[in-house]
Amino acid sequence: MPGMRGGSVIVLAAMVALAGCKIIKTPTAEEAAQSATGGFDPDRMVGEIWDSKVVPYLDKKAGPFSEVAALAASNPEAAGAKYGHKEKQGSAPWTFAARLSGTIVKAETKSRSAYVEVDADGDGKADARVQIGPAIRGTAIRDSLDFVNFNEFKNQIEWAQYGKAFNTHLNGLVLEKLSRDQLVGKKLDAVGAYPAPAKGQLPLFVPVELTVGG
């Protein structure tokens, strides 16, 4: 009988121990990645605001490219106040929102940083270089928006990842669908943004809306 009582005590202790155990679900790869980054997911953040805020904002803010470029050349501060945005902290340049229409006069499509050059005033010369990806240089889309700012992010790394996420989203949604054949001579219409270019350089335009036709 003592042996039986001893066995009962062991079984009861095991049952108590099991009752106190908590079954933990194994996280998915996505959940593990989010946990590792503290829940920061720039791709999701951009996807949530693209249609509802980003495109409508630039549609409303954008001026005709020729007007934006002319004002930016003569009075950058006035052009920035009307068509642009820049972070208050630091020495970031103005990024302007514009509506570009013209004829493609050059196309470089073999590089991952593909682009077309557009004649917007009909003189046969390029007035802007439009990035068509898949690799997009710079962070013009992020930098053109007045409803996002650096102080909302932990550090410069997150801020940079957020800027890159706009380019990734743009490429998947718009640029991947663009035909790369026989672009020279076709009409281009776009809404997007570009940072103030260096003297003598073409504006490097990033579209959020883009159509190319015959």
BALOBA-1460 file (C-alpha; in Angstrom, 3 decimals):
// residues 214
<rec num="1" residu="m" x="0.000" y="0.000" z="0.000"/>
<rec num="2" residu="p" x="2.777" y="2.545" z="0.749"/>
<rec num="3" residu="g" x="4.109" y="1.943" z="-2.788"/>
<rec num="4" residu="m" x="0.703" y="2.612" z="-4.267"/>
<rec num="5" residu="r" x="0.345" y="5.818" z="-2.268"/>
<rec num="6" residu="g" x="3.777" y="6.936" z="-3.476"/>
<rec num="7" residu="g" x="2.785" y="6.253" z="-7.079"/>
<rec num="8" residu="s" x="-0.418" y="8.225" z="-6.641"/>
<rec num="9" residu="v" x="1.517" y="11.197" z="-5.313"/>
<rec num="10" residu="i" x="3.826" y="11.146" z="-8.348"/>
<rec num="11" residu="v" x="0.882" y="10.961" z="-10.793"/>
<rec num="12" residu="l" x="-0.900" y="13.800" z="-8.997"/>
<rec num="13" residu="a" x="2.231" y="15.967" z="-9.072"/>
<rec num="14" residu="a" x="2.614" y="15.318" z="-12.794"/>
<rec num="15" residu="m" x="-1.006" y="16.290" z="-13.423"/>
<rec num="16" residu="v" x="-0.563" y="19.524" z="-11.461"/>
<rec num="17" residu="a" x="2.581" y="20.336" z="-13.427"/>
<rec num="18" residu="l" x="0.829" y="19.732" z="-16.753"/>
<rec num="19" residu="a" x="-2.119" y="21.880" z="-15.674"/>
<rec num="20" residu="g" x="0.283" y="24.729" z="-15.089"/>
<rec num="21" residu="c" x="1.859" y="24.420" z="-18.540"/>
<rec num="22" residu="k" x="0.962" y="26.905" z="-21.286"/>
<rec num="23" residu="i" x="1.023" y="25.718" z="-24.885"/>
<rec num="24" residu="i" x="2.894" y="28.267" z="-26.964"/>
<rec num="25" residu="k" x="2.110" y="28.565" z="-30.664"/>
<rec num="26" residu="t" x="5.111" y="28.386" z="-32.960"/>
<rec num="27" residu="p" x="5.256" y="31.790" z="-34.779"/>
<rec num="28" residu="t" x="5.076" y="31.948" z="-38.547"/>
<rec num="29" residu="a" x="8.052" y="33.289" z="-40.489"/>
<rec num="30" residu="e" x="6.189" y="36.582" z="-40.981"/>
<rec num="31" residu="e" x="5.354" y="36.864" z="-37.272"/>
<rec num="32" residu="a" x="8.949" y="36.087" z="-36.345"/>
<rec num="33" residu="a" x="10.220" y="38.764" z="-38.728"/>
<rec num="34" residu="q" x="7.818" y="41.335" z="-37.311"/>
<rec num="35" residu="s" x="8.853" y="40.437" z="-33.782"/>
<rec num="36" residu="a" x="12.524" y="40.821" z="-34.698"/>
<rec num="37" residu="t" x="11.860" y="44.317" z="-36.078"/>
<rec num="38" residu="g" x="9.556" y="45.392" z="-33.301"/>
<rec num="39" residu="g" x="6.546" y="45.158" z="-35.610"/>
<rec num="40" residu="f" x="7.973" y="47.651" z="-38.124"/>
<rec num="41" residu="d" x="6.716" y="46.716" z="-41.609"/>
<rec num="42" residu="p" x="7.355" y="49.514" z="-44.142"/>
<rec num="43" residu="d" x="5.845" y="47.607" z="-47.072"/>
<rec num="44" residu="r" x="2.568" y="47.184" z="-45.208"/>
<rec num="45" residu="m" x="2.633" y="50.817" z="-44.080"/>
<rec num="46" residu="v" x="3.036" y="52.072" z="-47.649"/>
<rec num="47" residu="g" x="0.386" y="49.713" z="-49.013"/>
<rec num="48" residu="e" x="-2.130" y="51.002" z="-46.485"/>
<rec num="49" residu="i" x="-1.795" y="54.643" z="-47.580"/>
<rec num="50" residu="w" x="-0.926" y="54.420" z="-51.284"/>
<rec num="51" residu="d" x="-4.436" y="54.594" z="-52.772"/>
<rec num="52" residu="s" x="-6.075" y="56.550" z="-49.977"/>
<rec num="53" residu="k" x="-3.422" y="59.217" z="-49.340"/>
<rec num="54" residu="v" x="-0.294" y="59.124" z="-51.510"/>
<rec num="55" residu="v" x="-1.799" y="59.231" z="-55.008"/>
<rec num="56" residu="p" x="-4.628" y="61.683" z="-54.125"/>
<rec num="57" residu="y" x="-2.137" y="64.000" z="-52.396"/>
<rec num="58" residu="l" x="0.214" y="64.148" z="-55.381"/>
<rec num="59" residu="d" x="-2.703" y="64.478" z="-57.819"/>
<rec num="60" residu="k" x="-3.830" y="67.557" z="-55.915"/>
<rec num="61" residu="k" x="-0.398" y="69.024" z="-55.182"/>
<rec num="62" residu="a" x="1.105" y="68.577" z="-58.653"/>
<rec num="63" residu="g" x="1.398" y="71.510" z="-61.036"/>
<rec num="64" residu="p" x="2.207" y="71.379" z="-64.752"/>
<rec num="65" residu="f" x="5.837" y="70.371" z="-65.050"/>
<rec num="66" residu="s" x="6.829" y="73.407" z="-67.137"/>
<rec num="67" residu="e" x="5.379" y="75.776" z="-64.525"/>
<rec num="68" residu="v" x="6.929" y="73.925" z="-61.587"/>
<rec num="69" residu="a" x="10.348" y="73.766" z="-63.245"/>
<rec num="70" residu="a" x="10.301" y="77.428" z="-64.273"/>
<rec num="71" residu="l" x="9.317" y="78.640" z="-60.810"/>
<rec num="72" residu="a" x="11.827" y="76.301" z="-59.136"/>
<rec num="73" residu="a" x="14.594" y="77.756" z="-61.319"/>
<rec num="74" residu="s" x="13.713" y="81.377" z="-60.525"/>
<rec num="75" residu="n" x="12.454" y="81.085" z="-56.946"/>
<rec num="76" residu="p" x="12.956" y="77.686" z="-55.265"/>
<rec num="77" residu="e" x="11.312" y="78.751" z="-52.010"/>
<rec num="78" residu="a" x="8.156" y="79.937" z="-53.781"/>
<rec num="79" residu="a" x="8.052" y="76.766" z="-55.858"/>
<rec num="80" residu="g" x="8.532" y="74.688" z="-52.737"/>
<rec num="81" residu="a" x="5.756" y="76.457" z="-50.876"/>
<rec num="82" residu="k" x="3.328" y="75.886" z="-53.748"/>
<rec num="83" residu="y" x="4.332" y="72.538" z="-55.212"/>
<rec num="84" residu="g" x="6.896" y="71.023" z="-52.889"/>
<rec num="85" residu="h" x="7.860" y="69.635" z="-49.528"/>
<rec num="86" residu="k" x="11.018" y="69.118" z="-47.510"/>
<rec num="87" residu="e" x="11.831" y="68.018" z="-44.004"/>
<rec num="88" residu="k" x="12.159" y="70.900" z="-41.576"/>
<rec num="89" residu="q" x="15.167" y="69.263" z="-39.955"/>
<rec num="90" residu="g" x="18.482" y="69.147" z="-41.775"/>
<rec num="91" residu="s" x="19.318" y="70.502" z="-45.193"/>
<rec num="92" residu="a" x="17.211" y="68.306" z="-47.450"/>
<rec num="93" residu="p" x="16.385" y="69.831" z="-50.858"/>
<rec num="94" residu="w" x="12.875" y="70.594" z="-51.996"/>
<rec num="95" residu="t" x="10.997" y="67.752" z="-53.647"/>
<rec num="96" residu="f" x="8.388" y="68.943" z="-56.132"/>
<rec num="97" residu="a" x="5.114" y="67.353" z="-57.231"/>
<rec num="98" residu="a" x="4.415" y="67.736" z="-60.935"/>
<rec num="99" residu="r" x="2.229" y="66.595" z="-63.809"/>
<rec num="100" residu="l" x="4.420" y="65.706" z="-66.782"/>
<rec num="101" residu="s" x="3.231" y="65.305" z="-70.377"/>
<rec num="102" residu="g" x="5.428" y="65.018" z="-73.425"/>
<rec num="103" residu="t" x="7.134" y="62.850" z="-76.002"/>
<rec num="104" residu="i" x="9.750" y="60.240" z="-75.182"/>
<rec num="105" residu="v" x="12.976" y="61.153" z="-76.975"/>
<rec num="106" residu="k" x="15.284" y="58.585" z="-75.374"/>
<rec num="107" residu="a" x="14.833" y="55.225" z="-73.665"/>
<rec num="108" residu="e" x="17.368" y="53.268" z="-71.631"/>
<rec num="109" residu="t" x="15.726" y="49.953" z="-70.796"/>
<rec num="110" residu="k" x="18.656" y="47.524" z="-70.496"/>
<rec num="111" residu="s" x="19.727" y="48.709" z="-67.075"/>
<rec num="112" residu="r" x="17.863" y="47.819" z="-63.881"/>
<rec num="113" residu="s" x="17.754" y="51.581" z="-63.276"/>
<rec num="114" residu="a" x="15.857" y="52.048" z="-66.540"/>
<rec num="115" residu="y" x="14.529" y="55.426" z="-67.593"/>
<rec num="116" residu="v" x="13.048" y="57.456" z="-70.421"/>
<rec num="117" residu="e" x="13.786" y="61.078" z="-71.261"/>
<rec num="118" residu="v" x="10.816" y="63.285" z="-72.100"/>
<rec num="119" residu="d" x="10.442" y="66.431" z="-74.183"/>
<rec num="120" residu="a" x="7.752" y="68.434" z="-72.407"/>
<rec num="121" residu="d" x="7.852" y="71.680" z="-74.431"/>
<rec num="122" residu="g" x="8.048" y="70.387" z="-77.979"/>
<rec num="123" residu="d" x="11.563" y="71.549" z="-78.846"/>
<rec num="124" residu="g" x="12.866" y="68.023" z="-79.380"/>
<rec num="125" residu="k" x="15.149" y="68.122" z="-76.324"/>
<rec num="126" residu="a" x="14.712" y="66.227" z="-73.078"/>
<rec num="127" residu="d" x="13.314" y="68.210" z="-70.156"/>
<rec num="128" residu="a" x="12.998" y="65.402" z="-67.592"/>
<rec num="129" residu="r" x="14.228" y="61.882" z="-66.981"/>
<rec num="130" residu="v" x="11.475" y="59.520" z="-65.821"/>
<rec num="131" residu="q" x="12.520" y="56.453" z="-63.834"/>
<rec num="132" residu="i" x="10.790" y="53.247" z="-64.917"/>
<rec num="133" residu="g" x="12.646" y="50.726" z="-62.740"/>
<rec num="134" residu="p" x="12.770" y="48.125" z="-61.492"/>
<rec num="135" residu="a" x="15.483" y="49.866" z="-59.460"/>
<rec num="136" residu="i" x="14.412" y="53.372" z="-58.433"/>
<rec num="137" residu="r" x="17.040" y="55.841" z="-57.292"/>
<rec num="138" residu="g" x="16.329" y="58.164" z="-54.404"/>
<rec num="139" residu="t" x="13.272" y="58.587" z="-52.196"/>
<rec num="140" residu="a" x="11.317" y="61.265" z="-54.065"/>
<rec num="141" residu="i" x="7.879" y="59.840" z="-53.282"/>
<rec num="142" residu="r" x="8.481" y="59.699" z="-49.544"/>
<rec num="143" residu="d" x="10.134" y="63.113" z="-49.545"/>
<rec num="144" residu="s" x="7.258" y="64.790" z="-51.402"/>
<rec num="145" residu="l" x="4.660" y="63.926" z="-48.733"/>
<rec num="146" residu="d" x="3.878" y="66.404" z="-45.989"/>
<rec num="147" residu="f" x="2.003" y="63.854" z="-43.860"/>
<rec num="148" residu="v" x="5.047" y="61.685" z="-43.058"/>
<rec num="149" residu="n" x="8.164" y="62.814" z="-41.249"/>
<rec num="150" residu="f" x="11.390" y="61.475" z="-39.840"/>
<rec num="151" residu="n" x="10.371" y="61.978" z="-36.207"/>
<rec num="152" residu="e" x="7.752" y="59.222" z="-36.511"/>
<rec num="153" residu="f" x="10.516" y="56.630" z="-36.924"/>
<rec num="154" residu="k" x="13.024" y="55.126" z="-34.509"/>
<rec num="155" residu="n" x="16.110" y="55.969" z="-36.516"/>
<rec num="156" residu="q" x="17.624" y="56.713" z="-39.902"/>
<rec num="157" residu="i" x="17.573" y="53.030" z="-40.868"/>
<rec num="158" residu="e" x="13.785" y="52.770" z="-40.520"/>
<rec num="159" residu="w" x="13.352" y="56.064" z="-42.348"/>
<rec num="160" residu="a" x="15.454" y="54.778" z="-45.250"/>
<rec num="161" residu="q" x="13.577" y="51.463" z="-45.366"/>
<rec num="162" residu="y" x="10.312" y="53.382" z="-45.468"/>
<rec num="163" residu="g" x="11.529" y="55.433" z="-48.422"/>
<rec num="164" residu="k" x="12.596" y="52.284" z="-50.262"/>
<rec num="165" residu="a" x="9.193" y="50.690" z="-49.626"/>
<rec num="166" residu="f" x="7.501" y="53.397" z="-51.733"/>
<rec num="167" residu="n" x="9.754" y="52.507" z="-54.664"/>
<rec num="168" residu="t" x="9.089" y="48.786" z="-54.232"/>
<rec num="169" residu="h" x="5.337" y="49.345" z="-54.125"/>
<rec num="170" residu="l" x="5.447" y="51.607" z="-57.178"/>
<rec num="171" residu="n" x="7.418" y="49.062" z="-59.179"/>
<rec num="172" residu="g" x="5.031" y="46.207" z="-58.391"/>
<rec num="173" residu="l" x="1.883" y="48.222" z="-58.954"/>
<rec num="174" residu="v" x="2.771" y="50.398" z="-61.957"/>
<rec num="175" residu="l" x="6.190" y="50.022" z="-63.542"/>
<rec num="176" residu="e" x="6.337" y="46.240" z="-63.998"/>
<rec num="177" residu="k" x="3.306" y="46.506" z="-66.297"/>
<rec num="178" residu="l" x="4.949" y="49.019" z="-68.627"/>
<rec num="179" residu="s" x="6.000" y="47.702" z="-72.033"/>
<rec num="180" residu="r" x="9.674" y="48.390" z="-72.768"/>
<rec num="181" residu="d" x="9.393" y="48.059" z="-76.555"/>
<rec num="182" residu="q" x="9.761" y="50.973" z="-78.988"/>
<rec num="183" residu="l" x="9.196" y="53.705" z="-76.413"/>
<rec num="184" residu="v" x="10.890" y="56.522" z="-78.335"/>
<rec num="185" residu="g" x="8.333" y="58.723" z="-80.045"/>
<rec num="186" residu="k" x="5.458" y="57.712" z="-77.804"/>
<rec num="187" residu="k" x="3.434" y="60.108" z="-75.658"/>
<rec num="188" residu="l" x="3.933" y="59.966" z="-71.908"/>
<rec num="189" residu="d" x="1.630" y="61.302" z="-69.207"/>
<rec num="190" residu="a" x="2.614" y="61.035" z="-65.568"/>
<rec num="191" residu="v" x="1.997" y="62.400" z="-62.106"/>
<rec num="192" residu="g" x="4.822" y="62.159" z="-59.637"/>
<rec num="193" residu="a" x="7.656" y="63.910" z="-57.873"/>
<rec num="194" residu="y" x="11.291" y="64.870" z="-58.302"/>
<rec num="195" residu="p" x="13.974" y="66.418" z="-56.090"/>
<rec num="196" residu="a" x="15.483" y="69.751" z="-57.065"/>
<rec num="197" residu="p" x="18.184" y="68.774" z="-59.596"/>
<rec num="198" residu="a" x="21.784" y="69.875" z="-59.556"/>
<rec num="199" residu="k" x="22.622" y="72.648" z="-61.978"/>
<rec num="200" residu="g" x="22.769" y="71.357" z="-65.538"/>
<rec num="201" residu="q" x="21.130" y="68.034" z="-64.651"/>
<rec num="202" residu="l" x="17.734" y="66.767" z="-65.816"/>
<rec num="203" residu="p" x="15.074" y="66.442" z="-63.108"/>
<rec num="204" residu="l" x="14.894" y="62.791" z="-61.994"/>
<rec num="205" residu="f" x="11.145" y="62.218" z="-62.023"/>
<rec num="206" residu="v" x="9.453" y="59.343" z="-60.170"/>
<rec num="207" residu="p" x="5.874" y="58.663" z="-61.324"/>
<rec num="208" residu="v" x="3.036" y="57.366" z="-59.161"/>
<rec num="209" residu="e" x="0.705" y="57.383" z="-62.155"/>
<rec num="210" residu="l" x="2.028" y="56.665" z="-65.640"/>
<rec num="211" residu="t" x="0.579" y="56.049" z="-69.089"/>
<rec num="212" residu="v" x="2.487" y="55.641" z="-72.336"/>
<rec num="213" residu="g" x="0.624" y="55.636" z="-75.639"/>
<rec num="214" residu="g" x="1.109" y="55.869" z="-79.369"/>
